[in-house]
Amino acid sequence: MKKGNFLSAVLVAATLAAGPALAEDVKVGAIYPLSGNAASAGKSELDAIALAVELVNGTYPDLVSLPSVGKGGLSNLGGAKIQLITADHQGKPEEANSQTLRMITQDKVAAMIGAYHSNVSFTATAVAERQGIPFVVGDSVAANIMTRGFKWVVRVTPIASDFAKNYMEYLQDMKKAGRKVETVAVVHENTDYGVSIGGTVVEQAKSHGFNVIADVAYNANSTDVSAQVLQLKEKNPDCVVFVSYTADAILYMKTMKSLDYLPPMIIGDDAGFADPAFVPAVGDLAQGVMNRSAWAVGKPGSVTYRINELFKAKTGRDLDDTSARGLQAMLVLADAINRAGSTAPDKIMAALKATNLSQDQVMMGYRGVKFDERGENTLAATYLVQLQGKEYVAVWPEKSALAPLQWPMKGWK
Amino acid sequence: MILLQVVVGGLLLGAVYALFASGLTLIWGMMNFINFAHGEFVMLGMYVALVVTWIHGGPEVFVPIAMVALFALGVCVYFGLIKHVTRGPMLAQILSTFGLALLLRYSAFAYFKADFRTLPESWLSGTLNIGGIFVQNSKLVAGVMAALLTIGMHLLLTRTALGSRLLAVSEDRSAAMLMGIRPDRMQALAWGFSAASAGIAGALLAIGFPFSPEVGATYALTAFVVVALGGFGSVPGAGIAGIIIGLVDQISAYELGPIYKDVVVYGLFVAVLWVRPQGLLGKF
């Protein structure tokens, strides 16, 4: 026993001593949907995470206001670089299960980041928890991911209750401004993502005094959504909240136009409505759609503008909210690894838990990053944006608005 | 009024399903062969349409081009793959088209990427308003095409010399050869027709439906259900089954909610097969 302890102590000491000197790469596993229905969003987010890794590994003197960024590697680990190991979970929890296990046991990653779909993050985090490897959730928002008392998981993104509350505060503001907002309909796809956000929106709508007249669940792989649109047309709510993935979000907009139904306001909850494919496909039909976004490009010369430029140079498109949240999460993880000064999972986890970033140290619209005992970011927040022309612009809350809000939405009219 | 709109929507959706399934059932009728790559043929029809719109062509150009391109692909697939695997065991036949499906899907992935695509607006992307009932032009055309193809294929098989030759090969290959019919030529033609109908279906669907290389899988399941319900190998059966499934799908989605519609559709499917295992119009 004693001998074993001594041996492992020597080993640990040896790794600690050797680690910084050799500046060995730190392996981080990233698991995203690179095929399957959400592949376009998954690839975009992985591109953003790869950019985050470049920002940490490279030299960017204009971005050093972000912690651990632009200094040519992790300074506390002797300038070690982060090496990204990627895997495709195809949108399937069972695939995530085996891929996460493979990355931890075979690739020996020091930490994990993922995984877009809420139901996939739910599974992947459970694997990391069992293996004792830190898992940073950058984007998935379902409540149940963090309510299992896990010790190895933190979540950087704002979650369902944060923005469901924001949506309703926005509608209350509209009501105060004299617009007719009495009834709300919620249409959500029926996996973890849609069910949890849909449920939270319904709850918050009721507690904010709105009448929820329809709560429609559907399958995101539907080939046709006419029946749902006709249900809405018949009930005629003042605002419809959609919780949808990409193909279905586009199909809803097209079907609404072909059945000539346009509610006064549509709030599309991120995912499908924020997918890079959404605006080119149906932007002309969806003028005035509201969305949430914790990401804003900002003015030329700002840190966010510069990051967007780098992303654009690499991929040819602007950074979207989901991808930007992934990028931010990767930066938080990189900073924690740097502060840990070690690749030992428990050291990294302790550093993650101790994260305390201010508003100026993050690139998102969060008030900062600081985790509570469950691992949720207590400083997470979001803006509401509206599709005007070819872009989503910040319109709510008023103090951060870049353009006046349009009500009712114009749609295709 | 709204219910009438639901029914019209069901009929149009059914027509699309019928169009989609007719080619699949043709191959089964001709060769006792299940083509798992049929959904991918439809997907390729969509991408052919997309590529044509890049070089400035409307539906009047891209639908025929998709038809011809897929006809050629169907013939190539027959000579390159099917002809050889039909000599192998049953399992090899099934898995060969499954492999082909994956090959086509991931080739499309490699070339077109995972992004969702939509076709630009054209004269077929609008909607007709008939006394307050909305009918999407593209689906209306798909419906007319489905009817024409179903009737056309049925007449071709039952009323023409070519049809008799096709059926002769499917009934008894050696006997047909003794009569001077070249079975390979006939079966290649059947694959061509089948793929061409998938090409038309894909090009028309692409007008109103966002697609990615994965889209084939979304439609393929319904196509198999339509074929089985209509009766394996029966072209008119696929037409009728398509309409039934479209109607049941839309009415149950409207009355019960969209998450229950698949339960109703597949429940009905199992029930019908329990009573009539050969399908509605199929023969033993």
Interface residues (C-beta under 8 A of the other chain):
Chain A: L34 S35 G36 N37 A39 S40 G42 K43 N190 V216 A217 Y218 N219 N221 S222 T223 D224 V225 S226 A227 Q228 L230 Q231 K233 E234 T246 A247 I250 L251 K254 K257 S258 L259 D260 D275 P276 A277 P280 A281 V282
Chain B: I2 Q5 V6 G9 L13 Y106 F109 K113 A114 D115 F116 R117 T118 T127 N129 F134 Q136 G208 F209 P210 F211 S212 E214 T218 Y219 T222 D249 Q250 I251 A253 Y254 G257 P258 I259 K261 D262
